[in-house]
Structures are given as structure tokens and as C-alpha cells.
Amino acid sequence: MMNFLDCGLWLCCVEIQSTEELLYWGKMVFLLWFMFYFTLCPLFSKTNSEQIHSLPGQPKNLILKQYSGYIVTDESRGRSSFYYFVEAQSKRSPALVPLTLWLGGAHGCSSVGKALFTENGPFRPGKDGMLKRNACSWNLAESNMLYVDSPIGTGFSFSKTRSDYNGWNATMTVNENMRFLVKWFEKFPKYRNSDFYLGGDGLIGHLVPQLATLVLEYNESNVTPINLKGLAIGNLGRGPYKYTDDYLWYHGVISQELYTKLKTICSSEKAYDEIHRGNTSKDCEKIMSELDKEIGEDVDMDSLLMPICVPSNSSLKHHVASEDIIGDPCLYDNTMVYLNRPEVQKALHINKTQHWDECRGGDQDMTYPVVETRGLAHMLAKDLKLVRLRKNEPWYNGPQVGGWSESYGNLREGKNFTYLTFASVKGGSHFAPSSNPSEVFTLFKSFLKGSPPKGAL
């Protein structure tokens, strides 16, 4: 007879009393080991092979559990999406904190390059080729962070089918992202039950609600649903330059004479539409030429307040403010240099050394001024029949005003529940996590808590 002994929380010990019992349990142990080795071990080896032990130039005192590599989304066409994943720096187990998929930049721009290294990731590349720690990295906000280069042909994502590099529209991109997400969870199953958040900014922000719709549809037919909890979208616009002319005028950038021409003859939005149709009128050509001249060459359209990156040997060098005051205006240039280093690509598990390129709104954003995003928030609240729970008022980042916000929701079970919050970032650029990391870090923490940013006490 076999006696089972209580040996702790999960370990079962057996007292063996005969040779037959010894042979029996020996076979059972071998069978269990065999099942473990050929089912779980391959999964562990795949993820371990994609773990990054350290990136070139990474601070030695910064220890992170980070992974990067490829998720094959379509074997028949040879499509592979490149991802980067970093676990939360938290006292809790990474499997118990939320997971956020962040899609950054315009459609066709690299989330890994733009978002990870210039916005909300753990590192910022410096001019010296070293990585600086980002004190406002979102993985410090109790969230695992996942980035993917999308669509195929963007950043390090690739396909073996040449036609896959042309003609990607929003629907195709969202479907590809959904395939990526399902495959990624298969490779990293321990995060399958985590609270899941979707986010993005700029033009690619349009894809966030579309991807959320696919996730909800997927959940209806699967016994292990993706635990979608919320969406975060930054500078989502219906079309570039809709309010740009008004913004430039009210900020004193252009003259009254030019502003009148933009209002009566050809606006920036009209010129943009004509350019994309390939049929630009002479009136628009003339007015856009005047606009370029008045704005000047050395102004960043994504951030009116941010100085441009000036080479060290330039005669303009003495005009640039201190990097400690305004952030690094050369951050995008530094990222370009860093990601094109062979040793960096090797550390990121890039399949072969290749040239990396970045691309195939806060209240200082001229492309999608804040009034555009605010208008969309109002429309959404109306469509969803949400009531205003908090009128527009300042929110605080520590002792300083970080921006302004308003919230919408409904009464449920005798309490007000917030379902939609619009928040602006004071002095924010088109990519506010880059220009105002501390303020946006505060917003992200509020988002994960499911509450509006704090107002005045």
C-alpha cells in the first residue's frame, strides 16, 4: 500500500513500500518528465532565446527583463512582425500587473523606434551612443509594455512576399496586428490573464479602437479571452492641418494678411488634400510658399516650442537652449544612429543587419492642434450618451499644472463611473511623451487606475 505524505504547498511525496511500487512510480516520474520536456521546454527555450540580457550602452545598474524578436503572423507569405517587450519594474509578479500594447507614430512609422526609444520606453539614446535611463518609463507605472513595428515593412518587420510591402490600408494593418497579438500570447502565455490595455498616438491612434473591436469579437468565440480593460489615444485627428491655420495665427506665427488668404483662398487643409490628389492649384502653391517663408525652416511642425537638432559644427549652435531645460532636440537623430549600429541590431535579435528608418498632439502641436482632439472627445461623449462628470479644469503634475482635463461617464449602482477623459498637456508636442515625459507619465498612471488625473486639492 502507498502512503501519501503532506510535504508542502504543491509537492506530493509518496512513501514506497515495495519493488513493484518503486518501478511503478519510476515510470510515472519518467512520463511526467517526458511530457514536461517536449511540451513546456520548447516554449521556454523560444522565449529565453529572445531575452535581451543587455543592450549596447545600457546603464550597468539598470536591470530589466526585456525581450525582442519576431512573431510569424503568416507562414505562407513569410510575414514576421518585430516586437519589443519589457516587464514592469514592480514588487509584484509581472504576471499580476497589466500589459499595455502601445502603437506609436504615424501609419508606417516604427513603434519600436519612435515610441520605445523617444517616448515612453526605459531608454533614451544619447549623442555619445550610450543609453540614458528614462525616469518616466511607463514600465515604472506598474505595467508591462509591448511594442510592435506595424504594418509589414515598417521598422524591422518584414515579409518574404514582395507584394506585402505595398498597399497596406487600415483594415489590413489592424487584422495583421490582431494576428500578432494572438500569436504573441501563445509565445508568452503567462500574461494571457493580465489586464490588457491598448494605446497609440498620432495617425496610428485611429487603429486602436479598430483593434479593440477585433479583440472583443475574438473574445466572443474563445474560451480564453483577452482581458481588454481600456484604450488610451493621443492626438487623434480626423485629418492633418484642419486647425493649423487658426493655431498659427493665435500663436503669433503668421501675419494677418497671410491668415486672411488662408481663410478665403486656400487653407493648409485644402492644400494637403490637393497634394495627395496630385493636383495642386497655383493659388495653393503660392500661399503655401508664403506660409513656409513666414514659419521659417528651423521650426518643428510637431512641436512649436522645441528647438531643432543642430549639428555641433553649425553656426547656429549658440542659439540652442540647454538640453537639461528643454529635453534633447536630437533624440530622433540619436535613435536613428543607435538602431543602425550592427551590434545593437544583433542584441535585438534582428534576423540580418539592415538599414533602419523611422518611417516608410499636445497643445503646441501644429499638425493636430488640441482643439481637434477635444472636438472628437465631445463627439464621442455625445454618441455614447455620456454625461459630463467634471468640467474642464486644471490637472496637476506634482505642484505644477500639467494641463487641463474633463471627464464623462454615467451613474451606475448609485455611483458616478468615468468612461471617457479628455486631457491636454501644457506645452505638449505632437508626441507629448517625448517632449513632456513627466506629465504624460502622470496621465498614464491615472489611466491604469481608471480615474481622471488629479485636480487642485
Contacts in CASP RR format, 6 or more apart in sequence:
PFRMAT RR
TARGET T0000
AUTHOR 0000-0000-0000
METHOD contacts of the structure
MODEL  1
MMNFLDCGLWLCCVEIQSTEELLYWGKMVFLLWFMFYFTLCPLFSKTNSE
QIHSLPGQPKNLILKQYSGYIVTDESRGRSSFYYFVEAQSKRSPALVPLT
LWLGGAHGCSSVGKALFTENGPFRPGKDGMLKRNACSWNLAESNMLYVDS
PIGTGFSFSKTRSDYNGWNATMTVNENMRFLVKWFEKFPKYRNSDFYLGG
DGLIGHLVPQLATLVLEYNESNVTPINLKGLAIGNLGRGPYKYTDDYLWY
HGVISQELYTKLKTICSSEKAYDEIHRGNTSKDCEKIMSELDKEIGEDVD
MDSLLMPICVPSNSSLKHHVASEDIIGDPCLYDNTMVYLNRPEVQKALHI
NKTQHWDECRGGDQDMTYPVVETRGLAHMLAKDLKLVRLRKNEPWYNGPQ
VGGWSESYGNLREGKNFTYLTFASVKGGSHFAPSSNPSEVFTLFKSFLKG
SPPKGAL
1 17 0 8 1.000
2 14 0 8 1.000
2 15 0 8 1.000
2 16 0 8 1.000
2 17 0 8 1.000
2 21 0 8 1.000
3 14 0 8 1.000
3 15 0 8 1.000
3 17 0 8 1.000
4 12 0 8 1.000
4 13 0 8 1.000
4 14 0 8 1.000
4 15 0 8 1.000
5 13 0 8 1.000
5 14 0 8 1.000
5 15 0 8 1.000
6 13 0 8 1.000
7 13 0 8 1.000
14 25 0 8 1.000
16 22 0 8 1.000
16 25 0 8 1.000
43 187 0 8 1.000
43 189 0 8 1.000
46 187 0 8 1.000
47 67 0 8 1.000
47 187 0 8 1.000
47 188 0 8 1.000
49 349 0 8 1.000
50 67 0 8 1.000
50 68 0 8 1.000
50 69 0 8 1.000
50 349 0 8 1.000
51 65 0 8 1.000
51 66 0 8 1.000
51 67 0 8 1.000
52 66 0 8 1.000
52 67 0 8 1.000
52 68 0 8 1.000
52 347 0 8 1.000
52 348 0 8 1.000
52 349 0 8 1.000
54 347 0 8 1.000
55 66 0 8 1.000
55 123 0 8 1.000
55 131 0 8 1.000
55 344 0 8 1.000
55 347 0 8 1.000
55 348 0 8 1.000
56 131 0 8 1.000
56 341 0 8 1.000
56 343 0 8 1.000
56 344 0 8 1.000
56 347 0 8 1.000
57 129 0 8 1.000
57 130 0 8 1.000
57 131 0 8 1.000
58 123 0 8 1.000
58 131 0 8 1.000
59 130 0 8 1.000
59 131 0 8 1.000
59 132 0 8 1.000
59 133 0 8 1.000
62 122 0 8 1.000
62 133 0 8 1.000
64 86 0 8 1.000
64 87 0 8 1.000
64 89 0 8 1.000
64 122 0 8 1.000
64 139 0 8 1.000
65 86 0 8 1.000
65 87 0 8 1.000
65 94 0 8 1.000
66 84 0 8 1.000
66 85 0 8 1.000
66 86 0 8 1.000
66 87 0 8 1.000
66 122 0 8 1.000
67 83 0 8 1.000
67 84 0 8 1.000
67 85 0 8 1.000
67 86 0 8 1.000
68 82 0 8 1.000
68 83 0 8 1.000
68 84 0 8 1.000
68 85 0 8 1.000
68 112 0 8 1.000
68 348 0 8 1.000
68 349 0 8 1.000
69 82 0 8 1.000
69 83 0 8 1.000
69 84 0 8 1.000
69 348 0 8 1.000
69 349 0 8 1.000
69 350 0 8 1.000
70 80 0 8 1.000
70 81 0 8 1.000
70 82 0 8 1.000
70 83 0 8 1.000
70 157 0 8 1.000
70 349 0 8 1.000
70 351 0 8 1.000
71 80 0 8 1.000
71 81 0 8 1.000
71 83 0 8 1.000
71 148 0 8 1.000
71 180 0 8 1.000
71 183 0 8 1.000
71 184 0 8 1.000
71 187 0 8 1.000
72 78 0 8 1.000
72 79 0 8 1.000
72 80 0 8 1.000
72 183 0 8 1.000
73 79 0 8 1.000
73 80 0 8 1.000
73 81 0 8 1.000
73 176 0 8 1.000
73 179 0 8 1.000
73 180 0 8 1.000
73 183 0 8 1.000
74 159 0 8 1.000
74 179 0 8 1.000
77 159 0 8 1.000
77 160 0 8 1.000
77 161 0 8 1.000
77 164 0 8 1.000
78 159 0 8 1.000
78 160 0 8 1.000
78 161 0 8 1.000
79 152 0 8 1.000
79 157 0 8 1.000
79 158 0 8 1.000
79 159 0 8 1.000
79 160 0 8 1.000
79 161 0 8 1.000
79 164 0 8 1.000
79 176 0 8 1.000
80 157 0 8 1.000
80 158 0 8 1.000
80 159 0 8 1.000
80 351 0 8 1.000
81 148 0 8 1.000
81 149 0 8 1.000
81 150 0 8 1.000
81 152 0 8 1.000
81 157 0 8 1.000
81 176 0 8 1.000
81 180 0 8 1.000
82 112 0 8 1.000
82 148 0 8 1.000
82 149 0 8 1.000
82 155 0 8 1.000
82 156 0 8 1.000
82 157 0 8 1.000
82 158 0 8 1.000
82 350 0 8 1.000
83 112 0 8 1.000
83 146 0 8 1.000
83 147 0 8 1.000
83 148 0 8 1.000
83 149 0 8 1.000
83 180 0 8 1.000
83 184 0 8 1.000
84 112 0 8 1.000
84 116 0 8 1.000
84 146 0 8 1.000
84 147 0 8 1.000
84 348 0 8 1.000
85 144 0 8 1.000
85 145 0 8 1.000
85 146 0 8 1.000
85 147 0 8 1.000
85 188 0 8 1.000
86 121 0 8 1.000
86 122 0 8 1.000
86 139 0 8 1.000
86 144 0 8 1.000
86 145 0 8 1.000
87 94 0 8 1.000
87 139 0 8 1.000
87 144 0 8 1.000
88 94 0 8 1.000
88 97 0 8 1.000
88 139 0 8 1.000
88 140 0 8 1.000
88 141 0 8 1.000
88 142 0 8 1.000
88 143 0 8 1.000
88 144 0 8 1.000
88 145 0 8 1.000
89 139 0 8 1.000
89 140 0 8 1.000
90 97 0 8 1.000
90 142 0 8 1.000
92 142 0 8 1.000
94 144 0 8 1.000
94 190 0 8 1.000
94 191 0 8 1.000
95 190 0 8 1.000
95 191 0 8 1.000
95 193 0 8 1.000
95 194 0 8 1.000
96 194 0 8 1.000
97 142 0 8 1.000
97 143 0 8 1.000
97 144 0 8 1.000
97 194 0 8 1.000
98 142 0 8 1.000
98 143 0 8 1.000
98 144 0 8 1.000
98 194 0 8 1.000
98 195 0 8 1.000
98 196 0 8 1.000
98 197 0 8 1.000
98 229 0 8 1.000
98 448 0 8 1.000
99 143 0 8 1.000
99 144 0 8 1.000
99 145 0 8 1.000
99 146 0 8 1.000
99 191 0 8 1.000
99 194 0 8 1.000
99 195 0 8 1.000
99 196 0 8 1.000
99 197 0 8 1.000
100 138 0 8 1.000
100 143 0 8 1.000
100 144 0 8 1.000
100 145 0 8 1.000
100 146 0 8 1.000
100 196 0 8 1.000
100 197 0 8 1.000
100 198 0 8 1.000
100 199 0 8 1.000
101 146 0 8 1.000
101 147 0 8 1.000
101 148 0 8 1.000
101 181 0 8 1.000
101 196 0 8 1.000
101 197 0 8 1.000
101 198 0 8 1.000
101 199 0 8 1.000
102 111 0 8 1.000
102 115 0 8 1.000
102 120 0 8 1.000
102 138 0 8 1.000
102 145 0 8 1.000
102 146 0 8 1.000
102 147 0 8 1.000
102 199 0 8 1.000
102 200 0 8 1.000
103 111 0 8 1.000
103 115 0 8 1.000
103 148 0 8 1.000
103 150 0 8 1.000
103 177 0 8 1.000
103 198 0 8 1.000
103 199 0 8 1.000
103 200 0 8 1.000
103 204 0 8 1.000
103 205 0 8 1.000
103 207 0 8 1.000
103 208 0 8 1.000
103 211 0 8 1.000
104 111 0 8 1.000
104 114 0 8 1.000
104 115 0 8 1.000
104 119 0 8 1.000
104 147 0 8 1.000
104 200 0 8 1.000
104 201 0 8 1.000
104 202 0 8 1.000
104 204 0 8 1.000
104 205 0 8 1.000
105 111 0 8 1.000
105 114 0 8 1.000
105 115 0 8 1.000
105 200 0 8 1.000
105 201 0 8 1.000
105 202 0 8 1.000
105 203 0 8 1.000
105 204 0 8 1.000
105 359 0 8 1.000
105 431 0 8 1.000
106 202 0 8 1.000
106 203 0 8 1.000
106 204 0 8 1.000
106 359 0 8 1.000
107 151 0 8 1.000
107 168 0 8 1.000
107 170 0 8 1.000
107 173 0 8 1.000
107 203 0 8 1.000
107 204 0 8 1.000
107 207 0 8 1.000
108 150 0 8 1.000
108 151 0 8 1.000
108 153 0 8 1.000
108 154 0 8 1.000
108 168 0 8 1.000
108 204 0 8 1.000
108 359 0 8 1.000
108 360 0 8 1.000
109 154 0 8 1.000
109 204 0 8 1.000
109 358 0 8 1.000
109 359 0 8 1.000
109 360 0 8 1.000
110 149 0 8 1.000
110 154 0 8 1.000
110 155 0 8 1.000
110 156 0 8 1.000
110 356 0 8 1.000
110 357 0 8 1.000
110 358 0 8 1.000
110 359 0 8 1.000
111 147 0 8 1.000
111 148 0 8 1.000
111 149 0 8 1.000
111 150 0 8 1.000
111 204 0 8 1.000
112 147 0 8 1.000
112 148 0 8 1.000
112 149 0 8 1.000
112 155 0 8 1.000
112 156 0 8 1.000
113 149 0 8 1.000
113 155 0 8 1.000
113 335 0 8 1.000
113 339 0 8 1.000
113 356 0 8 1.000
113 358 0 8 1.000
114 332 0 8 1.000
114 335 0 8 1.000
114 358 0 8 1.000
114 359 0 8 1.000
114 431 0 8 1.000
115 121 0 8 1.000
115 147 0 8 1.000
115 200 0 8 1.000
115 201 0 8 1.000
115 433 0 8 1.000
116 123 0 8 1.000
116 147 0 8 1.000
117 123 0 8 1.000
117 124 0 8 1.000
117 125 0 8 1.000
117 331 0 8 1.000
117 335 0 8 1.000
117 338 0 8 1.000
117 339 0 8 1.000
118 124 0 8 1.000
118 331 0 8 1.000
118 332 0 8 1.000
118 335 0 8 1.000
118 431 0 8 1.000
118 434 0 8 1.000
119 201 0 8 1.000
119 431 0 8 1.000
119 433 0 8 1.000
119 434 0 8 1.000
119 437 0 8 1.000
120 134 0 8 1.000
120 136 0 8 1.000
120 137 0 8 1.000
120 138 0 8 1.000
120 145 0 8 1.000
120 433 0 8 1.000
120 437 0 8 1.000
120 440 0 8 1.000
120 441 0 8 1.000
120 444 0 8 1.000
121 134 0 8 1.000
121 137 0 8 1.000
121 138 0 8 1.000
121 139 0 8 1.000
121 145 0 8 1.000
122 133 0 8 1.000
122 134 0 8 1.000
122 137 0 8 1.000
122 139 0 8 1.000
123 131 0 8 1.000
123 132 0 8 1.000
123 133 0 8 1.000
123 134 0 8 1.000
123 137 0 8 1.000
124 131 0 8 1.000
124 132 0 8 1.000
124 133 0 8 1.000
124 134 0 8 1.000
124 328 0 8 1.000
124 331 0 8 1.000
124 334 0 8 1.000
125 131 0 8 1.000
125 132 0 8 1.000
125 331 0 8 1.000
125 334 0 8 1.000
125 335 0 8 1.000
125 337 0 8 1.000
125 338 0 8 1.000
126 132 0 8 1.000
126 328 0 8 1.000
126 331 0 8 1.000
126 334 0 8 1.000
126 338 0 8 1.000
127 330 0 8 1.000
127 334 0 8 1.000
129 334 0 8 1.000
129 337 0 8 1.000
129 338 0 8 1.000
131 338 0 8 1.000
134 437 0 8 1.000
135 437 0 8 1.000
136 433 0 8 1.000
136 437 0 8 1.000
136 438 0 8 1.000
136 440 0 8 1.000
136 441 0 8 1.000
137 145 0 8 1.000
138 145 0 8 1.000
138 441 0 8 1.000
138 444 0 8 1.000
139 145 0 8 1.000
140 441 0 8 1.000
141 441 0 8 1.000
141 444 0 8 1.000
141 445 0 8 1.000
141 448 0 8 1.000
142 445 0 8 1.000
142 448 0 8 1.000
143 197 0 8 1.000
143 444 0 8 1.000
143 448 0 8 1.000
144 191 0 8 1.000
144 194 0 8 1.000
146 184 0 8 1.000
148 157 0 8 1.000
148 177 0 8 1.000
148 180 0 8 1.000
149 155 0 8 1.000
149 156 0 8 1.000
149 157 0 8 1.000
150 157 0 8 1.000
150 173 0 8 1.000
150 176 0 8 1.000
150 177 0 8 1.000
150 180 0 8 1.000
150 204 0 8 1.000
151 157 0 8 1.000
151 168 0 8 1.000
151 172 0 8 1.000
151 173 0 8 1.000
151 176 0 8 1.000
152 158 0 8 1.000
152 159 0 8 1.000
152 164 0 8 1.000
152 165 0 8 1.000
152 168 0 8 1.000
152 176 0 8 1.000
153 159 0 8 1.000
153 164 0 8 1.000
153 165 0 8 1.000
153 360 0 8 1.000
154 359 0 8 1.000
154 360 0 8 1.000
155 356 0 8 1.000
155 357 0 8 1.000
155 360 0 8 1.000
156 345 0 8 1.000
156 348 0 8 1.000
156 350 0 8 1.000
156 354 0 8 1.000
156 356 0 8 1.000
158 351 0 8 1.000
159 165 0 8 1.000
170 206 0 8 1.000
170 207 0 8 1.000
170 210 0 8 1.000
171 210 0 8 1.000
173 207 0 8 1.000
174 207 0 8 1.000
174 210 0 8 1.000
174 211 0 8 1.000
174 214 0 8 1.000
175 214 0 8 1.000
177 207 0 8 1.000
177 211 0 8 1.000
178 211 0 8 1.000
178 214 0 8 1.000
178 215 0 8 1.000
178 218 0 8 1.000
181 211 0 8 1.000
181 215 0 8 1.000
181 226 0 8 1.000
182 218 0 8 1.000
185 191 0 8 1.000
185 192 0 8 1.000
185 226 0 8 1.000
192 224 0 8 1.000
192 226 0 8 1.000
193 227 0 8 1.000
194 227 0 8 1.000
195 227 0 8 1.000
195 229 0 8 1.000
196 215 0 8 1.000
196 226 0 8 1.000
196 227 0 8 1.000
196 228 0 8 1.000
196 229 0 8 1.000
197 228 0 8 1.000
197 229 0 8 1.000
197 230 0 8 1.000
197 231 0 8 1.000
197 232 0 8 1.000
197 447 0 8 1.000
197 448 0 8 1.000
198 208 0 8 1.000
198 211 0 8 1.000
198 212 0 8 1.000
198 215 0 8 1.000
198 228 0 8 1.000
198 230 0 8 1.000
198 231 0 8 1.000
198 232 0 8 1.000
199 205 0 8 1.000
199 208 0 8 1.000
199 231 0 8 1.000
199 232 0 8 1.000
199 233 0 8 1.000
200 207 0 8 1.000
200 208 0 8 1.000
200 232 0 8 1.000
200 233 0 8 1.000
200 234 0 8 1.000
201 233 0 8 1.000
201 234 0 8 1.000
201 235 0 8 1.000
201 236 0 8 1.000
201 361 0 8 1.000
201 431 0 8 1.000
201 432 0 8 1.000
201 433 0 8 1.000
202 234 0 8 1.000
202 235 0 8 1.000
202 236 0 8 1.000
202 237 0 8 1.000
202 361 0 8 1.000
202 368 0 8 1.000
202 430 0 8 1.000
202 431 0 8 1.000
203 237 0 8 1.000
205 233 0 8 1.000
205 234 0 8 1.000
205 236 0 8 1.000
206 236 0 8 1.000
206 237 0 8 1.000
208 231 0 8 1.000
208 232 0 8 1.000
208 233 0 8 1.000
209 231 0 8 1.000
209 233 0 8 1.000
212 228 0 8 1.000
212 230 0 8 1.000
212 231 0 8 1.000
215 226 0 8 1.000
215 228 0 8 1.000
216 228 0 8 1.000
218 225 0 8 1.000
218 226 0 8 1.000
219 225 0 8 1.000
219 226 0 8 1.000
219 228 0 8 1.000
232 444 0 8 1.000
232 447 0 8 1.000
234 361 0 8 1.000
234 373 0 8 1.000
234 432 0 8 1.000
235 361 0 8 1.000
235 362 0 8 1.000
235 365 0 8 1.000
235 367 0 8 1.000
235 368 0 8 1.000
235 373 0 8 1.000
235 430 0 8 1.000
235 431 0 8 1.000
235 432 0 8 1.000
236 368 0 8 1.000
236 373 0 8 1.000
236 376 0 8 1.000
237 368 0 8 1.000
237 372 0 8 1.000
237 373 0 8 1.000
237 376 0 8 1.000
238 372 0 8 1.000
238 376 0 8 1.000
239 269 0 8 1.000
239 368 0 8 1.000
239 372 0 8 1.000
240 269 0 8 1.000
240 272 0 8 1.000
240 367 0 8 1.000
240 368 0 8 1.000
241 267 0 8 1.000
241 268 0 8 1.000
241 269 0 8 1.000
241 271 0 8 1.000
241 272 0 8 1.000
241 367 0 8 1.000
242 269 0 8 1.000
242 372 0 8 1.000
243 369 0 8 1.000
243 371 0 8 1.000
243 372 0 8 1.000
244 268 0 8 1.000
244 269 0 8 1.000
244 366 0 8 1.000
244 367 0 8 1.000
244 369 0 8 1.000
245 254 0 8 1.000
245 259 0 8 1.000
245 262 0 8 1.000
245 263 0 8 1.000
245 267 0 8 1.000
245 268 0 8 1.000
245 269 0 8 1.000
246 369 0 8 1.000
246 371 0 8 1.000
247 366 0 8 1.000
247 369 0 8 1.000
247 371 0 8 1.000
248 254 0 8 1.000
248 259 0 8 1.000
248 295 0 8 1.000
248 366 0 8 1.000
249 256 0 8 1.000
249 259 0 8 1.000
251 304 0 8 1.000
253 294 0 8 1.000
253 295 0 8 1.000
253 304 0 8 1.000
254 262 0 8 1.000
254 291 0 8 1.000
254 294 0 8 1.000
254 295 0 8 1.000
255 294 0 8 1.000
258 287 0 8 1.000
258 290 0 8 1.000
258 291 0 8 1.000
258 294 0 8 1.000
261 287 0 8 1.000
261 290 0 8 1.000
262 268 0 8 1.000
262 287 0 8 1.000
262 291 0 8 1.000
265 283 0 8 1.000
265 284 0 8 1.000
265 287 0 8 1.000
266 281 0 8 1.000
266 283 0 8 1.000
266 284 0 8 1.000
266 287 0 8 1.000
266 288 0 8 1.000
268 288 0 8 1.000
268 291 0 8 1.000
270 284 0 8 1.000
271 280 0 8 1.000
271 284 0 8 1.000
271 287 0 8 1.000
271 288 0 8 1.000
274 280 0 8 1.000
274 281 0 8 1.000
274 284 0 8 1.000
298 308 0 8 1.000
298 316 0 8 1.000
299 308 0 8 1.000
300 306 0 8 1.000
300 307 0 8 1.000
300 308 0 8 1.000
300 329 0 8 1.000
300 429 0 8 1.000
301 366 0 8 1.000
301 367 0 8 1.000
301 430 0 8 1.000
302 365 0 8 1.000
302 366 0 8 1.000
302 367 0 8 1.000
302 429 0 8 1.000
302 430 0 8 1.000
302 431 0 8 1.000
303 364 0 8 1.000
303 365 0 8 1.000
303 428 0 8 1.000
303 429 0 8 1.000
303 430 0 8 1.000
303 431 0 8 1.000
303 435 0 8 1.000
304 364 0 8 1.000
304 365 0 8 1.000
304 366 0 8 1.000
304 429 0 8 1.000
305 326 0 8 1.000
305 364 0 8 1.000
305 427 0 8 1.000
305 428 0 8 1.000
305 429 0 8 1.000
305 435 0 8 1.000
306 326 0 8 1.000
306 327 0 8 1.000
306 329 0 8 1.000
306 364 0 8 1.000
306 429 0 8 1.000
306 435 0 8 1.000
307 319 0 8 1.000
307 320 0 8 1.000
307 321 0 8 1.000
307 326 0 8 1.000
307 329 0 8 1.000
308 329 0 8 1.000
309 329 0 8 1.000
309 330 0 8 1.000
309 332 0 8 1.000
309 333 0 8 1.000
310 316 0 8 1.000
310 317 0 8 1.000
310 319 0 8 1.000
310 320 0 8 1.000
310 329 0 8 1.000
311 317 0 8 1.000
320 329 0 8 1.000
323 329 0 8 1.000
327 435 0 8 1.000
328 334 0 8 1.000
331 434 0 8 1.000
332 358 0 8 1.000
335 358 0 8 1.000
336 356 0 8 1.000
336 357 0 8 1.000
336 358 0 8 1.000
338 344 0 8 1.000
339 345 0 8 1.000
339 356 0 8 1.000
340 355 0 8 1.000
340 356 0 8 1.000
342 353 0 8 1.000
345 353 0 8 1.000
345 354 0 8 1.000
345 356 0 8 1.000
346 353 0 8 1.000
361 367 0 8 1.000
361 368 0 8 1.000
361 369 0 8 1.000
361 370 0 8 1.000
361 373 0 8 1.000
361 428 0 8 1.000
361 429 0 8 1.000
361 430 0 8 1.000
361 431 0 8 1.000
361 432 0 8 1.000
362 368 0 8 1.000
362 370 0 8 1.000
362 373 0 8 1.000
362 424 0 8 1.000
362 425 0 8 1.000
362 427 0 8 1.000
362 428 0 8 1.000
362 429 0 8 1.000
362 430 0 8 1.000
362 432 0 8 1.000
363 369 0 8 1.000
363 370 0 8 1.000
363 403 0 8 1.000
363 424 0 8 1.000
363 425 0 8 1.000
363 426 0 8 1.000
363 427 0 8 1.000
363 428 0 8 1.000
364 427 0 8 1.000
364 428 0 8 1.000
364 429 0 8 1.000
364 435 0 8 1.000
365 428 0 8 1.000
365 429 0 8 1.000
365 430 0 8 1.000
365 432 0 8 1.000
366 430 0 8 1.000
367 430 0 8 1.000
368 430 0 8 1.000
370 424 0 8 1.000
373 422 0 8 1.000
373 424 0 8 1.000
374 422 0 8 1.000
374 424 0 8 1.000
377 406 0 8 1.000
377 408 0 8 1.000
377 420 0 8 1.000
377 422 0 8 1.000
378 422 0 8 1.000
380 420 0 8 1.000
381 388 0 8 1.000
381 408 0 8 1.000
381 409 0 8 1.000
381 420 0 8 1.000
384 408 0 8 1.000
384 419 0 8 1.000
384 420 0 8 1.000
385 410 0 8 1.000
386 408 0 8 1.000
386 409 0 8 1.000
386 410 0 8 1.000
386 419 0 8 1.000
386 420 0 8 1.000
387 408 0 8 1.000
387 409 0 8 1.000
387 410 0 8 1.000
387 411 0 8 1.000
388 406 0 8 1.000
388 407 0 8 1.000
388 408 0 8 1.000
389 407 0 8 1.000
389 408 0 8 1.000
389 409 0 8 1.000
389 416 0 8 1.000
389 418 0 8 1.000
390 405 0 8 1.000
390 406 0 8 1.000
390 407 0 8 1.000
390 452 0 8 1.000
391 406 0 8 1.000
392 404 0 8 1.000
392 405 0 8 1.000
392 406 0 8 1.000
393 404 0 8 1.000
393 405 0 8 1.000
393 406 0 8 1.000
393 455 0 8 1.000
393 456 0 8 1.000
394 401 0 8 1.000
394 402 0 8 1.000
394 403 0 8 1.000
394 404 0 8 1.000
394 455 0 8 1.000
394 456 0 8 1.000
395 401 0 8 1.000
395 402 0 8 1.000
395 403 0 8 1.000
395 404 0 8 1.000
395 405 0 8 1.000
395 423 0 8 1.000
395 452 0 8 1.000
395 453 0 8 1.000
395 454 0 8 1.000
395 455 0 8 1.000
396 402 0 8 1.000
396 453 0 8 1.000
396 454 0 8 1.000
396 455 0 8 1.000
396 456 0 8 1.000
397 403 0 8 1.000
397 438 0 8 1.000
397 439 0 8 1.000
397 442 0 8 1.000
398 442 0 8 1.000
401 426 0 8 1.000
402 425 0 8 1.000
402 426 0 8 1.000
402 439 0 8 1.000
402 442 0 8 1.000
403 423 0 8 1.000
403 424 0 8 1.000
403 425 0 8 1.000
403 426 0 8 1.000
403 439 0 8 1.000
404 423 0 8 1.000
404 424 0 8 1.000
404 426 0 8 1.000
405 421 0 8 1.000
405 422 0 8 1.000
405 423 0 8 1.000
405 424 0 8 1.000
405 452 0 8 1.000
405 453 0 8 1.000
406 421 0 8 1.000
406 422 0 8 1.000
407 418 0 8 1.000
407 420 0 8 1.000
407 421 0 8 1.000
407 422 0 8 1.000
407 452 0 8 1.000
408 418 0 8 1.000
408 419 0 8 1.000
408 420 0 8 1.000
408 421 0 8 1.000
409 416 0 8 1.000
409 417 0 8 1.000
409 418 0 8 1.000
409 419 0 8 1.000
409 420 0 8 1.000
410 416 0 8 1.000
410 417 0 8 1.000
410 419 0 8 1.000
411 417 0 8 1.000
418 450 0 8 1.000
418 451 0 8 1.000
418 452 0 8 1.000
421 446 0 8 1.000
421 447 0 8 1.000
421 452 0 8 1.000
421 453 0 8 1.000
423 443 0 8 1.000
423 452 0 8 1.000
423 453 0 8 1.000
425 432 0 8 1.000
425 436 0 8 1.000
425 439 0 8 1.000
425 440 0 8 1.000
425 443 0 8 1.000
426 436 0 8 1.000
426 439 0 8 1.000
427 435 0 8 1.000
427 436 0 8 1.000
428 435 0 8 1.000
428 436 0 8 1.000
428 439 0 8 1.000
429 435 0 8 1.000
429 436 0 8 1.000
432 439 0 8 1.000
432 440 0 8 1.000
433 440 0 8 1.000
433 441 0 8 1.000
442 453 0 8 1.000
443 453 0 8 1.000
446 452 0 8 1.000
446 453 0 8 1.000
446 454 0 8 1.000
END
